[in-house]
Amino acid sequence: MKTVQRGFSLLEGLISLFLFLLIVLFSLDCFLCLKKHFVELKESETSNTAVYAALDRIRRDLFDAGLGLADAMALQVLEGIRDEQGALIVLCKNEDLAIGDSLYSGQQRILCLDAKKIKKGQLVGIINPYGGEVHSVVSVDQNSFVVDFPLVSDYLLENTSVVLLRRISIFLDDAKGVIRRKVNASPAQPLLEDVASFEFEYIRNANLVRLDLALRVDEEKKYETTVFPKNTAMASIFWEK
């Protein structure tokens, strides 16, 4: 007796194909969900890395605030950290300058043996044991430089120090959502993009700087840090007195 071999009927084939398509579609949906989740995690990680890198750069600048300027800050000639029209300003000493003679009230051109180190737009601090003043450089030649306005006081050569300052400005470019960092008179460079908000507060009596920022991709998520600038600590005590 012959055995009759039967294949799948058309209906069975259609049902099998339908089940196979369901499995493929379900697998594809799972794959797309996993891919979307992976992309979101990657973007979040990239954003976190960029934020932490920017905060670390600002933190290092704040650690330099007031470096080499303890006497000037104690005399209230300048501030190592300040808020200037919404920008975080950090000052530290770049290097000492050797002047050629005593300085007198009303003088604007200053003889300097290190004039080649100075660039237009930089700040110089003129300090003696009794006080001092800060000026912006408006022009430089081979052996002198000119400051923006006449000196207020006299400064004897033997007890006066003239320092070239490093001025760092950190601010939020609202129109483009970019935190920018500007050193002296150089163009401001982008530090962090896609920023929704950037706020800071210098608590002088505690010598603490609080930083707070949020990105546009997730404005509810706040990145916060607090910095203790060690170089301004002692001067802050004197200022409170």
Residue, then its C-alpha position, 0 to 999 in steps of 0.5 A: m500500500k502506497t503512502v501518500q505524501r502531502g505538503f502544506s496547503l495554501l492556507e497553512g502556507l499563508i498562516s506560516l508566512f503571516l506568523f513569520l512576518l509578525i516575528v520579523l516585524f516584532s524583531l524589527d520594532c525591538f531593534l529600532c527601540l534598542k537603537k533609539h535608546f542607544v542613540e539617546l544614551k550616547e547623546s546623553e553621555t556626549s553631552n555629560t562629557a562636554v558639560y563636565a569638560a567645560l566645568d573643569r575648564i572653569r574650575r581650573d580658571l577659578f583655581d588660578a584666580g588671584l594667583g600672585l596678587a595677594d597683596a593687591m587684593a588685600l589692598q583692594v586694588l583689584e578683585g581676583i573674581r568678579d561679576e561684570q555685566g553677567a560675565l564671570i571675570v577671573l584675574c591672575k598675574n601673568e608676569d612681573l614687568a620691569i619699569g625704567d623709572s618712578l611713576y607720577s600722577g598724570q603720567q600715561r606713558i610708562l617706560c618698560l624694559d619688558a615692553k615686547k611682552i605686552k599687547k594692546g588691550q592687556l591689563v597692568g596692575i601698578i602696586n605699592p605698599y599703600g595701594g595701586e591701580v589697574h589700567s588697560v594698555v592702549s598702545v605699545d612701542q619698543n621700550s614703553f607702553v601707554v595706559d588708558f587714563p592718567l595715573v592717579s598717584d605717584y609710585l617710587l621705583e624702589n617700592t613699586s611693582v608693575v604686573l601684567l595681568r591675565r584677564i579671563s572672561i566667561f559668559l553665555d552668548d544667549a543668541k547662540g546658546v554658547i558659553r564662551r571663554k575670552v582671554n585678555a583681548s583675544p577673540a572669545q572661544p566657544l567652551l560649551e554649546d547648546v546651553a539653555s542657562f548659565e548662572f554663577e555666584y561669588i560668595r565673598n565671605a565664604n570664598l565660594v563660587r557656585l556654578d549652575l548650567a542647563l542644556r537645551v536638550d534637557e533644561e530640567k537637568k541642572y549641572e551644579t558645582t561649587v569651587f573654593p578658589k584658594n588664592t583669593a581665600m586670604a584676601s577675602i578675609f581682609w576684605e571682610k575686615 
